[in-house]
């Protein structure tokens, strides 16, 4: 196959001759290199979507003879991040011999277990359902991708005819069928009937392309997708305005964000009727073009075509019947307006399940929508975690691209409901879901910990993320916050956190931080009032400025952050936790501590008052009382350590040992100890506890609550 060009407009040519030369002779390494390049361009395939393979000779460990092996992306992988450990390796001859025992399409699923008898590498990843689609084709390198431009043609009413005309017969066509052994046989039949073709279009599904080398396969793939994209571009507008023209004009950018932040917790509350969901919001231009269009009402209910799309987005989205600039201040009235739409969606999904289910179908899953469209504002996605919600939004954007292209050249057709159900509730898909790790204690929870760029706050945030939550990191210091963000990104990934500058004495910054929580994740579940400072002075030395800042940060800060959070929590109406990091000084009287100690006492009683008021909303308010947490804490800056050392008649260097020795357990208290206490309150075992005080001070008898 001759290579024609390396210049493309609609896809990215990323092949580096020097890098590839280092891999010469290693077909598996070249497969991984090619796969990563393809996965790096989301115009070629979606996250986790598509499959790539190569066939090469290797020594059979049993016979010592050279034999043909196929390496293919294993089940559940992503080609953009694929490594050798993510590949399945199978004997080609054994895989192909399975057709001798194949009992027909009604026995499709039993073939997956038989793939294991074809494994060459015992450390191999589990083979995916796409394995036979590659195995029966003779080519050394094969790409199976889900590019929007190709699926737009594949999902068009007359996609087969368009494919034939566009490629002059050099791209074959196989009608829609669920992936599996029979589809692999159909691909081979299509090739046998059309020798010399360079690829095959799968109806409503995706694209197969190939080459004799990794490079030829890569360029062939780019060329075919480029041609599809050029064809779509040339036809946009010929049949009339895209999506029938604009019906609604978008709000200005900042107004969209404000409106989205207001509505997100309400939507999250509806979507979390069965379990806590995490949200994602986008006002991408492609999304706005679709949701603001005249054709939205016609196209949205049709649902998506590519299995990769609807597996993540559900069969169709929910479209909100709200004006873009709707006054959302009366939360009860908005909920009353929206409730029938959510009930109707759940009923639609239940009817879809009941109509399409088989005798052995898995139980119905969460009937709430995943994708919610708000004309003039943007798109929301809600799922079990941030990555899944974000990817769902990306996939629905892909579906929008497909609808746009199909409508431009013909008429968009979605997958029939029964076919969609057969994929969504496929027993093999269910088995894959059952193999996934069980949710962690804080999965689906959103936490905002004030002062979380360092010390106790950062330790709490890390603990929560490790237990499944997402967090809104915040700090007054932008440099410190940026550093914490980079640390979380490196350790936990970009979907684990958001950031916000927050001075708890400034109401506008409190509001902005909660808006960020709503935009990034859909709302908030856990508030930890941790931000603080300390001043240790004698009565004579205390100034009004000292007094005011202590009470502004510790007492007013705790109150106003709580006040703002309660508005969000009540919008969601799914309960929540407020934890206030107070101090043993709230209970213990000591010298040189009038301002700090009395402010801590105010924090403690304020917590009890809030617990009494918020119980009816299932919002729990509890207190953690630390003492002498020295490690990485700002509390020891600004002369506090010197003041406490002076009060006790010791040196600053002697403070840690001093504090430990005065406790009943003779223990030094660390930030992780406070984090563990916060998790104890939020991890699910104390859901019926509120108004409590948990001492984490090593045992200070004077601080016992009595």
C-alpha positions in Angstrom: 0.0 0.0 0.0 1.6 3.3 -1.0 1.8 6.2 1.4 0.4 9.3 -0.3 0.6 12.3 2.1 1.6 13.5 5.5 -0.3 16.8 5.3 -3.8 16.9 6.9 -6.3 19.5 7.9 -8.9 17.6 9.9 -6.6 15.2 11.8 -3.2 15.4 13.4 -0.2 13.8 11.7 2.0 13.0 14.7 4.4 10.3 13.4 8.0 11.0 14.3 10.4 9.2 12.0 13.3 9.4 14.5 11.1 7.9 17.3 9.8 5.2 15.1 13.3 4.3 13.9 14.3 3.5 17.5 11.5 0.8 17.4 12.4 -0.7 14.1 12.0 -4.5 14.0 9.7 -4.5 17.1 6.2 -4.7 15.7 4.6 -4.7 19.2 6.5 -1.5 20.2 5.4 0.1 16.9 1.8 -1.0 17.6 1.9 0.8 21.0 3.6 3.8 19.4 0.9 4.0 16.7 -1.9 3.4 19.2 -0.7 6.2 21.4 -0.6 8.6 18.5 -4.1 7.7 17.4 -5.4 8.1 20.9 -3.8 11.5 21.3 -6.2 13.0 18.7 -9.8 12.8 20.0 -11.0 13.5 16.4 -9.9 9.9 15.6 -11.4 8.1 18.6 -12.9 8.6 22.0 -11.4 7.9 25.4 -11.3 4.2 25.9 -12.8 3.6 22.5 -11.5 1.8 19.5 -9.0 -1.0 19.2 -5.6 -1.6 17.5 -3.7 -4.7 16.8 -0.7 -6.2 15.1 0.3 -9.7 14.0 3.9 -10.8 14.1 6.0 -14.0 14.4 7.2 -15.1 17.8 8.7 -18.3 19.2 6.2 -20.8 20.7 7.5 -21.5 24.2 6.2 -25.1 23.9 7.6 -26.1 20.5 10.3 -23.5 20.0 9.0 -22.9 16.5 8.1 -19.5 15.0 4.3 -18.9 15.0 2.0 -16.0 14.2 0.8 -14.1 17.3 -1.8 -11.2 17.4 -1.3 -8.5 19.9 -4.4 -6.4 20.5 -5.6 -3.9 23.0 -7.1 -5.8 26.0 -10.5 -5.3 27.5 -11.1 -2.0 29.1 -8.0 -0.2 27.9 -7.4 3.1 26.2 -5.2 3.3 23.1 -4.0 6.8 24.0 -2.3 5.5 27.2 -1.7 1.9 26.0 1.4 0.1 27.2 2.5 -3.5 26.6 0.8 -4.6 29.9 -2.5 -3.5 28.4 -2.2 -5.9 25.4 -3.7 -9.3 24.9 -1.6 -11.8 22.9 -3.2 -14.7 21.2 -2.2 -17.5 18.8 -3.7 -16.5 15.5 -4.2 -20.1 14.3 -6.0 -21.1 17.5 -8.2 -18.0 17.4 -9.3 -18.7 13.8 -9.9 -22.4 14.5 -12.6 -21.4 17.0 -14.9 -21.0 14.0 -15.0 -24.9 13.9 -16.8 -24.8 17.3 -18.9 -21.7 16.8 -22.6 -22.6 17.2 -24.1 -19.4 15.7 -25.0 -15.9 16.7 -27.4 -17.0 19.5 -24.4 -18.6 21.2 -22.1 -15.6 20.7 -21.2 -14.9 24.3 -19.8 -18.4 25.0 -17.0 -17.6 22.5 -15.4 -15.0 24.9 -14.4 -17.8 27.3 -12.8 -19.7 24.5 -10.5 -16.8 23.7 -8.6 -17.8 26.9 -7.6 -21.1 25.2 -5.9 -19.0 22.5 -3.7 -17.0 24.9 0.0 -16.9 24.0 1.3 -14.6 26.8 0.2 -15.8 30.2 0.6 -12.3 31.6 -1.8 -11.1 28.8 -4.6 -8.7 29.5 -8.1 -10.2 29.1 -9.0 -10.3 25.4 -11.9 -7.9 24.4 -15.0 -8.7 22.5 -13.3 -7.0 19.5 -10.7 -9.7 19.3 -12.3 -11.8 16.4 -12.9 -8.6 14.4 -9.1 -8.3 14.1 -8.3 -12.0 14.1 -10.0 -13.0 10.9 -8.6 -10.1 8.8 -5.2 -11.1 7.4 -3.4 -7.7 7.7 -0.4 -7.2 9.9 -1.6 -3.9 11.5 -5.3 -3.0 12.0 -7.0 0.1 13.4 -10.6 0.0 14.6 -11.6 3.6 15.6 -14.7 5.6 16.3 -14.0 8.9 14.5 -16.9 11.4 14.5 -16.5 12.1 10.8 -16.7 8.4 9.8 -19.6 7.6 12.2 -21.5 10.6 10.7 -21.5 8.7 7.4 -22.1 5.3 9.1 -25.1 6.7 10.9 -26.6 8.5 7.9 -29.8 7.0 6.4 -28.0 6.2 3.1 -24.5 5.8 4.6 -23.7 2.7 2.5 -24.4 4.5 -0.7 -22.4 7.6 0.4 -19.4 5.4 1.4 -19.5 3.6 -1.9 -19.5 6.9 -3.9 -17.1 8.8 -1.7 -14.4 6.1 -1.8 -15.1 4.6 -5.2 -15.6 1.1 -3.8 -12.3 1.1 -1.8 -14.1 1.1 1.5 -16.4 -1.9 2.2 -19.6 -1.8 4.3 -20.9 -4.1 6.9 -24.4 -3.4 8.4 -24.8 -2.8 12.1 -24.3 -5.8 14.3 -23.3 -6.1 18.0 -19.5 -6.7 18.2 -18.5 -10.4 18.5 -17.5 -13.5 16.7 -20.1 -13.3 14.0 -19.1 -9.7 13.2 -15.5 -10.9 12.8 -16.7 -13.4 10.2 -18.7 -10.8 8.4 -15.6 -8.5 8.1 -13.7 -11.4 6.6 -16.6 -12.0 4.2 -16.7 -8.4 3.2 -12.9 -8.5 2.4 -13.3 -11.7 0.4 -16.1 -10.2 -1.7 -14.2 -6.9 -2.1 -10.5 -7.8 -2.5 -8.1 -4.8 -2.5 -10.3 -2.5 -0.3 -8.4 -0.3 2.2 -11.0 -0.4 5.0 -14.5 -1.3 6.1 -17.2 1.0 7.4 -19.4 -0.5 10.2 -23.0 0.8 10.0 -23.7 3.1 12.9 -20.6 2.0 14.6 -17.1 3.0 13.3 -14.3 2.3 11.0 -11.7 -0.5 10.2 -8.5 0.4 8.4 -5.2 -1.5 8.0 -1.7 -1.7 6.5 1.3 -4.0 6.1 3.3 -1.9 8.5 2.4 0.2 11.5 3.2 3.3 9.5 1.1 2.3 6.5 -1.9 1.5 8.8 -1.5 4.9 10.6 -1.4 6.9 7.4 -4.2 4.9 5.8 -6.4 5.6 8.9 -5.6 9.3 8.7 -6.3 9.5 5.0 -9.7 7.8 5.3 -10.9 9.9 8.2 -9.6 13.1 6.5 -11.6 12.3 3.4 -14.7 11.7 5.5 -14.2 15.0 7.3 -13.6 16.9 4.0 -16.8 15.5 2.6 -18.8 16.7 5.7 -17.2 20.1 5.6 -18.0 20.5 1.9 -21.7 19.7 2.6 -22.4 21.8 5.7 -25.0 24.4 4.8 -26.0 22.9 1.5 -29.3 21.5 2.8 -29.9 24.6 4.9 -28.6 26.0 8.3 -26.9 23.5 10.6 -29.4 21.8 12.9 -32.2 23.9 11.3 -30.7 27.2 12.4 -30.5 28.9 15.8 -33.6 29.0 18.0 -32.0 30.3 21.3 -29.2 32.7 21.7 -26.7 31.8 24.4 -26.2 33.9 27.5 -22.8 35.7 27.7 -20.0 33.5 29.0 -20.0 34.7 32.6 -23.8 34.7 32.8 -23.7 31.0 31.5 -21.3 30.1 34.3 -23.4 31.9 36.9 -26.6 30.2 35.7 -25.0 26.8 35.5 -23.6 27.1 39.1 -27.0 28.0 40.4 -28.8 25.1 38.7 -26.2 22.4 39.0 -26.8 21.5 42.7 -30.6 21.2 41.9 -29.9 18.9 39.0 -27.4 16.9 41.0 -30.0 16.4 43.7 -32.5 14.9 41.2 -29.8 12.7 39.6 -28.6 11.5 43.0 -32.0 9.9 44.0 -30.3 6.5 44.1 -26.7 7.3 44.9 -24.5 10.4 45.0 -23.4 11.5 41.6 -20.6 13.8 40.5 -21.3 16.4 37.8 -19.5 18.0 34.9 -20.5 21.1 33.0 -19.4 22.3 29.5 -20.5 25.2 27.4 -18.4 24.1 24.4 -19.3 25.9 21.2 -20.3 22.6 19.5 -22.7 21.8 22.4 -24.2 25.3 22.3 -24.8 25.1 18.5 -26.8 21.9 19.0 -28.8 22.7 22.2 -29.7 26.2 20.9 -31.0 24.9 17.5 -34.4 24.4 16.0 -33.6 20.6 15.5 -32.8 19.9 19.2 -36.4 18.8 19.9 -36.4 16.4 17.0 -32.9 15.0 17.3 -32.2 14.7 21.1 -34.9 12.0 21.8 -33.5 9.8 19.0 -30.5 9.0 21.0 -27.0 8.0 19.8 -25.8 5.5 17.3 -22.2 4.3 18.3 -22.2 1.8 21.2 -19.3 3.7 22.8 -21.5 6.8 23.0 -24.7 5.5 24.5 -23.0 3.1 26.9 -21.7 6.2 28.7 -24.5 8.7 28.0 -27.6 6.5 28.3 -30.0 6.1 25.4 -31.0 9.8 25.2 -30.6 13.1 27.2 -33.0 15.1 29.3 -33.7 18.6 27.9 -34.6 21.2 30.5 -37.7 23.3 29.9 -36.3 26.4 31.4 -35.6 29.8 29.9 -31.8 30.5 29.7 -32.2 33.5 32.0 -34.8 31.9 34.3 -34.8 33.3 37.8 -33.5 30.4 39.9 -33.7 32.2 43.3 -36.9 30.4 44.3 -35.4 26.9 44.7 -38.6 25.2 45.8 -40.5 26.6 42.7 -37.7 25.5 40.3 -37.7 22.0 41.8 -41.5 21.8 41.4 -41.1 22.9 37.8 -38.4 20.3 37.1 -39.7 17.3 39.1 -42.2 16.1 36.4 -39.4 16.1 33.7 -37.2 13.9 35.9 -40.1 11.6 36.7 -41.0 11.4 33.0 -37.4 10.5 32.1 -37.2 7.8 34.7 -40.5 6.4 33.5 -39.2 6.5 29.9 -36.1 4.6 30.9 -38.1 2.1 32.9 -40.4 1.5 29.9 -37.4 1.1 27.7 -36.0 -1.5 30.0 -39.3 -3.4 30.4 -40.0 -3.4 26.7 -36.6 -4.6 25.6 -35.4 -6.9 28.5 -34.7 -10.6 28.0 -35.4 -13.4 30.5 -31.7 -13.3 31.7 -31.2 -9.5 31.5 -29.4 -7.9 34.5 -31.6 -5.8 36.8 -32.5 -2.3 35.7 -29.8 0.2 36.6 -30.2 3.8 37.8 -33.0 5.4 35.7 -31.8 9.0 36.1 -30.4 10.9 33.1 -26.7 11.1 32.6 -26.8 14.0 30.1 -28.9 17.1 30.8 -29.1 19.9 28.2 -30.0 23.5 29.1 -30.5 25.6 26.0 -28.7 28.9 26.1 -26.5 27.7 29.0 -24.7 24.4 28.3 -24.6 20.6 29.0 -24.4 18.8 32.4 -23.3 15.2 32.8 -23.7 13.2 36.1 -22.1 9.9 36.9 -20.4 7.9 39.6 -17.1 10.0 39.5 -15.7 13.0 37.8 -13.8 11.2 35.1 -16.9 9.1 34.1 -19.0 12.3 34.0 -16.4 14.2 32.0 -16.0 11.4 29.5 -19.8 11.1 29.2 -19.9 14.8 28.3 -17.1 14.2 25.7 -18.9 11.3 24.2 -22.2 13.2 23.9 -20.2 16.0 22.2 -19.0 13.3 19.8 -22.6 12.2 19.3 -23.5 15.9 18.5 -20.7 15.9 15.9 -22.1 12.7 14.4 -25.7 14.1 14.2 -24.4 17.3 12.6 -22.5 15.5 9.9 -25.2 12.9 9.2 -27.9 15.7 8.9 -25.6 17.7 6.6 -25.2 14.8 4.0 -28.4 12.8 4.6 -30.6 12.1 7.6 -29.3 11.0 11.0 -30.5 7.6 12.2 -29.9 6.3 15.7 -29.5 2.7 16.8 -32.9 0.9 17.2 -33.9 0.8 20.9 -33.7 -3.0 21.1 -30.2 -3.1 19.6 -29.1 -0.4 22.1 -30.6 -2.3 25.0 -28.8 -5.5 23.8 -25.5 -3.6 24.1 -26.3 -1.7 27.4 -27.6 -4.8 29.2 -25.3 -7.3 27.5 -24.3 -10.0 30.0 -20.6 -9.5 29.0 -21.0 -5.8 29.7 -22.6 -6.6 33.0 -19.7 -9.0 33.9 -17.3 -6.2 33.1 -19.2 -3.9 35.5 -19.2 -6.6 38.2 -15.4 -6.9 37.9 -14.9 -3.2 38.7 -13.7 -2.3 42.2 -16.4 -1.7 44.7 -17.1 2.0 45.4 -15.0 3.5 48.2 -16.5 5.1 51.3 -16.6 8.6 49.9 -17.2 7.8 46.2 -19.7 10.3 44.8 -18.9 12.9 47.5 -17.6 16.4 47.0 -15.6 18.1 49.7 -14.5 21.7 50.3 -11.9 22.0 53.0 -10.9 25.5 53.8 -7.2 26.2 54.0 -6.4 23.0 52.1 -3.2 23.9 50.4 -1.1 22.8 53.3 -0.9 21.4 56.8 -4.1 19.8 58.3 -6.3 21.0 55.4 -4.1 19.3 52.8 -3.9 16.1 54.8 -7.7 16.0 55.1 -8.1 16.6 51.3 -5.7 13.8 50.5 -7.5 11.4 52.8 -10.8 12.2 51.3 -9.5 11.7 47.7 -7.9 8.4 48.7 -11.3 7.3 50.0 -13.1 8.3 46.7 -14.1 11.9 47.1 -13.3 14.9 44.9 -12.1 18.0 46.6 -12.1 21.8 46.1 -8.6 22.9 47.2 -8.4 26.5 48.4 -6.1 28.9 50.1 -5.5 32.7 50.4 -2.1 32.3 48.9 -2.2 31.7 45.1 1.3 30.3 44.9 0.7 27.8 47.7 -2.6 26.8 46.1 -1.0 26.3 42.7 1.6 24.1 44.2 -1.0 22.0 46.0 -2.9 21.6 42.8 0.1 20.3 40.9 0.8 17.9 43.8 -2.8 16.5 43.6 -2.7 16.3 39.8 0.5 14.3 39.9 -0.6 12.0 42.8 -4.3 11.6 42.0 -5.0 12.9 38.5 -6.8 16.0 37.1 -10.3 14.7 37.9 -9.6 14.6 41.6 -9.7 18.3 42.4 -10.6 21.8 41.5 -9.0 25.0 43.0 -10.3 28.3 44.3 -8.7 31.3 46.0 -10.5 31.6 49.3 -10.2 34.1 52.1 -12.9 33.0 54.5 -13.4 36.6 55.7 -14.5 37.7 52.2 -18.1 36.8 51.3 -17.5 37.2 47.5 -14.7 34.6 47.7 -16.8 32.2 49.7 -19.5 32.5 47.0 -17.0 32.0 44.2 -15.5 28.9 45.8 -18.9 27.3 46.1 -19.7 28.3 42.5 -16.5 26.5 41.5 -17.6 23.4 43.4 -20.9 23.5 41.5 -19.3 24.0 38.1 -16.6 21.5 38.6 -18.5 18.8 40.4 -22.2 19.7 40.6 -22.3 20.9 44.3 -20.9 20.0 47.6 -21.4 17.3 50.3 -18.7 17.9 52.9 -17.5 21.2 54.3 -14.5 21.2 56.6 -14.0 24.5 58.3 -10.3 24.2 58.8 -8.8 27.7 57.9 -7.4 29.3 60.9 -4.7 31.3 62.6 -3.4 31.8 66.1 -2.2 34.6 68.3 -0.8 34.0 71.7 -0.4 37.2 73.8 -1.0 38.4 77.3 -4.1 40.4 78.1 -2.0 43.6 78.1 -0.4 42.9 74.8 -3.6 41.9 72.9 -4.7 44.6 70.4 -8.1 45.2 68.8 -6.6 44.2 65.5 -5.6 40.8 67.0 -9.0 40.3 68.5 -10.8 41.2 65.2 -8.8 38.9 62.9 -9.2 36.0 65.3 -12.9 36.3 65.4 -13.2 37.2 61.7 -11.3 34.1 60.5 -12.3 31.6 63.1 -15.9 32.5 64.1 -17.3 34.6 61.3 -15.4 32.6 58.7 -16.8 29.3 60.0 -20.3 30.8 60.1 -20.3 32.4 56.6 -18.7 29.4 54.9 -21.4 27.2 56.6 -24.1 29.6 55.6 -23.1 29.5 52.0 -22.7 25.7 51.9 -26.1 25.2 53.5 -27.7 27.0 50.5 -26.1 24.4 48.2 -26.8 21.5 50.4 -30.5 22.4 50.6 -30.7 22.7 46.8 -29.4 19.2 46.5 -31.6 17.9 49.4 -29.4 14.8 49.9 -27.9 15.6 53.3 -24.3 16.5 54.0 -21.6 16.9 56.6 -20.1 20.0 58.1 -17.0 19.4 60.2 -15.4 22.2 62.2 -11.8 21.9 63.1 -11.8 23.6 66.5 -9.2 23.0 69.3 -8.8 21.6 72.8 -8.4 25.3 73.7 -12.2 25.7 73.3 -12.4 23.7 76.5 -9.2 24.3 78.4 -8.2 27.6 80.0 -4.6 28.6 79.8 -2.4 31.7 80.0 -1.8 34.2 77.1 -4.8 32.8 75.1 -7.8 35.0 75.7 -8.5 35.9 72.1 -7.7 32.5 70.5 -9.3 30.4 73.2 -12.5 32.4 73.4 -12.8 32.4 69.6 -12.4 28.6 69.6 -15.1 28.3 72.3 -17.4 30.4 70.1 -16.6 28.0 67.2 -17.5 25.0 69.3 -20.9 26.3 70.5 -21.7 27.7 67.0 -21.2 24.1 65.8 -23.8 22.8 68.3 -26.2 25.5 67.4 -25.8 24.7 63.7 -26.3 21.0 64.4 -29.5 21.7 66.1 -30.8 23.8 63.3 -29.7 21.7 60.3 -30.7 18.2 61.6 -34.0 18.3 59.7 -32.1 18.6 56.5 -29.9 15.6 57.4 -27.0 17.9 57.5 -24.7 16.7 60.2 -22.4 19.1 62.1 -19.6 17.7 64.1 -16.3 19.0 65.7 -12.8 17.7 65.7 -10.7 19.1 68.5 -7.0 18.8 67.8 -4.1 20.0 69.9 -0.5 20.9 69.0 -0.5 19.8 65.4 2.9 21.3 64.5 3.8 19.6 61.2 3.5 21.8 58.1 1.0 24.1 59.8 0.6 27.8 59.3 -0.7 28.1 62.9 2.9 28.1 64.1 3.8 31.1 62.0 3.6 34.6 63.2 5.0 34.2 66.7 2.5 31.6 68.0 5.2 29.0 68.7 7.3 31.6 70.5 4.3 32.8 72.5 3.3 29.3 73.6 6.9 28.4 74.5 7.2 31.6 76.6 3.9 30.8 78.3 5.2 27.3 79.3 8.7 28.5 80.2 10.5 26.4 77.5 12.2 26.8 74.1 10.4 26.5 70.8 12.5 23.4 70.0 11.1 21.8 73.1 7.5 22.3 72.2 6.7 19.0 70.4 8.1 16.9 73.2 6.4 19.1 75.8 3.0 18.7 74.1 3.4 15.0 73.8 4.5 14.4 77.4 1.5 16.3 78.8 -0.9 13.9 77.1 -2.3 10.7 78.5 -1.0 8.7 75.5 2.3 10.5 75.2 1.7 11.0 71.5 2.7 13.7 69.0 -0.4 14.7 66.9 0.1 14.8 63.1 -2.1 16.2 60.3 -3.0 12.7 59.2 -4.5 12.1 62.7 -6.9 14.9 62.1 -7.7 13.7 58.6 -8.6 10.3 60.0 -10.9 11.9 62.5 -12.7 13.8 59.7 -13.0 10.6 57.7 -14.5 8.8 60.8 -17.3 11.3 60.7 -17.9 11.2 57.0 -17.1 7.6 56.0 -20.6 6.2 56.6 -20.4 4.6 60.0 -21.5 7.7 61.9 -24.3 8.9 59.6 -26.7 9.2 62.6 -24.3 11.3 64.7 -24.4 15.1 64.9 -23.4 17.7 67.4 -20.5 15.6 68.5 -16.9 16.5 69.6 -14.0 14.2 68.8 -10.8 14.9 70.6 -7.6 14.2 68.7 -5.1 15.5 71.3 -3.3 12.4 72.6 -5.5 12.6 75.7 -5.8 15.9 77.5 -8.0 15.3 80.6 -8.8 19.0 81.0 -10.3 18.9 77.5 -12.7 16.1 78.1 -16.2 17.1 77.2 -18.4 17.1 80.3 
